[in-house]
Amino acid sequence: MLNRILFMSRRRPLMALEKMPAAAVAAIAAAAVFALGAPGRAEAEPARARAPSAGIFAYRFPSALKIDIEHETVTLPLHEGRTTDGRVTWYVVTESSDQTDATRRGVNYSNKLLNAVGTVAIQKVQIHDDGELVFEGTVNFGLSHVLVPGPNGFPPTQFAAGAAGDAKYSPLVQIVPEQNGKQEKTALGSGVVLNAPQVANETGLSGSVVDIDYERKTVTLNMLGGWVDGQFTLYLHTDASSELVAALESSTYTPNLNAAPGIANDEPPSSRAAIIPVVNGIRGDANPMRQGLESALLGEGDPFNVAQEQPSDPVHYTPIWDVSPVQWTDAAIAAGLRVQLHSQDAVRTQALAGNIVSALPGTADAGLGGINSSGSISNCPIMVVIPGGVAFTGGVE
């Protein structure tokens, strides 16, 4: 069976730097554990986080407190919020639809999030004077996560998400004025849409949490490695609108996300951009050209999906990724044409040549050479883009 698919949470491949200048290799190796602030200390104002040394990253998430490239983790400020019935919930903020607000918070700017306003992909929140957000929807982190690889790894024979949002939950939130009796109190940032995934509450922790410190208000999350515009990238995997995707990436099953408009379309007024997982890429634990969901589910490391956009493009970037899986044709494999895909341009070129085809039915995306969007979403904020690219030899630590 081939259902809606995507990212694999079996990670931690051993890292090898290839196809890079020696100076860049040395810089990244020296920064394998790179702190942007004092270790274990949350910044009161995320925008004060110090910038990294020049030449290490083409892009890095501004308010990251620590980036560990080797282990694919990032430490972020942790925020305390509450549900409308008074329960504590903890969340991170990764994007804002307003550029000034994004700069102030030290997060990615994504104006395309505004295009989902008016749908259930966005839940309304209020903000108190102390900055605390009050959510209508929340997450049950206490479910049993199940993922049993199939004979070829993917598709799995059994799967179930370990966390699920309730009927009102979405990581995308819009700040609305607070009603105080008959008075309407306009809050700072009213109308702004944030990507604010919940990562912990009384029911447990998100599957992407590696470590959490409630006193210091920091959380360390694992990331997945992939490619964007020919460069290696590391990104979070927090929520998905398909239960299979959520099971694969150990994220929160969030059906409401699929109401975000713009399927198979990267141009505004779409709120989406594509993510292209390869089903049957090259396998081999030590093969630097390895890629794909089959490889990942066989325990060889990250699937190395291809993202369509990155934060350096303020017009097109969004963390709301339209899952658009591909597979190599038997003819292309027999002819030795299978390669590791690194960019949307490479995907489009191979699709138009007939070497890769859609892995699922769906809506054709002309920008990807007619590859289908499967109709599911994964919420994957980009944390790091590394110039020149990084190749992993595979393997599991």
ABEGO torsion letter per residue (X at the ends): XBBBBEBBABBGBBBBBBGBBAAAAAAAAAAABBBABBBGBBBABAAABBBBBBGABABBBAABABBBAAAGBBBBBBBBBBBAAGBBBBBBBABBABAAAAAAAGBBBBAAAAAABGBAABBBBBBBAAGBBBBABBBBAABBBBBBBBAAGOBBABBBBABBBBAABBABBBBBBBBBEABBBBBBGBGBBBBBBBABBAAEBBAABABBBAAAGBBBBBBBBBBBGGBBBBBBBABBABAAAAAAAGBBBBAAAAABBGBGBABOABABBBBBBBABBBBEAABAABBEAAAAAAGAEBAGBBBABBAABAAABBABBBBBBBBBBAAAAAAGABBBBABAAAAAAAAAAGABBBABBEBBBAAAGGBBBAGBBBBBBBABBBBGEBBBAEEBX
